[in-house]
Amino acid sequence: MKYRIAISGSYGGMNLGDEAILEGILRELRASLDVDVVIFSFNPRDTERRHKVRAIPIREMNKDEIIDQLRRLDLFILGGGGILYDESIEAYLRDVNWAKDLGIPVMIYAVSIGPLKAPESKQLITQVLNKIDKITVREREAKRLLNDLGVNQEIEVTADPGLLLKPQPFTKEMLKKEGINPDTPLVGFSVREPGPAAPDLNIEQYHGILANAADYMAERFDAQIVFVPMELGEHKDPQHSHAVISKMANAQRANVLKGEYSAGEILGLVKYMSFVVGMRLHFLIFAGIQNVPFVPLPYASKVSGFLSDLEMPMPPIAALNVGKLCAFLDRSWDLRNRIKKQLEERVPPLQERAKQTNRILCDLLQSLKPE
């Protein structure tokens, strides 16, 4: 039978990490089942272009229009990604509540939880998730947090669907067009804006630390620094990348990627890099997939959860200064062959865990089939 499924998440927002998640979910789903999928998107035109799937403008629709979409479904999926935090939780769980009121099965697909500081957010997540048919999260910390909040449904820990992304070609000519010499050692940097998902970031402090770190990498390893924006838009990664470069002594040895690329193309780009320094989770995931040694700057539990799965050390960003980070970078560079081997060993099991989420989904759908 053909299953009618809707997927709701942070899609169509120009964040390549979220688009990698959706691509991973759709690839597994389409390979397993005959499905008619609709995406609840912030930008349906972008979602349809990227993923060749029907999308609807969920935040522009009224309740009756959303209910009409929900009542047609065999399954409603919320996820994946880090979408359940204070500022977003009410909007996402609203649709889940309406689906359950209609008797539509709901699955939470490999999400992160938090930051959750507001008592009403904690109460809402407990009330709603205790009605869910299947819950999967992508970090052990997310499961612990839900258990502590009083969610008594079974919770399975899987992994980020972005781990299943396949690289698309990124040629040397594309690098040259960006003003990047592909024959020099390239070190990739990823920065992000402060905001609801990273409320404790001090802009001036981290811009200065990263500028010094980029200078250190450029001088110590004779490298070209490539800042890779993972999220476009006003006050997003490009602006913060330029702000870091403006504080560098070796600004002429740094580039900000200017073109608009797919998640798969950025994954293809990462293979040219000798090393990566990153804040964005999916930039680190892309480095992991390509076995490129990296140093993370873990601003949130979703980043530290990924590092825990890889058994990789992490510098504590709250106590970080230039000296500590440069020492960490120096040691990690010296150990880069060991880190590469570690990634080769530990990323494939994580990819298997990422595939497990789809198997759980298929089992759920099979159990719902009418006799």
Secondary structure, DSSP 8 states (H G I E B T S, - for coil): --EEEEEESS-SSSBHHHHHHHHHHHHHHHHHS-EEEEEEESSHHHHHHHHSSEEEEGGG--HHHHHHHHTT-SEEEEEEEEEESTTTHHHHHHHHHHHHHTT--EEEEEEEE----SHHHHHHHHHHHTT-SEEEESSHHHHHHHHHHT--S-EEE---GGGG-------HHHHHHTT--TTS-EEEEE----BTTBTT--HHHHHHHHHHHHHHHHHHTT-EEEE--SB-STTSHHHHHHHHHHT-TTGGGEEE--S---HHHHHHHHTT-SEEEESSHHHHHHHHHTT--EEE---SHHHHHHHHHHT-----GGG--HHHHHHHHHHHHHTHHHHHHHHHHHHHHHHHHHHHHHHHHHHHHHHHS--
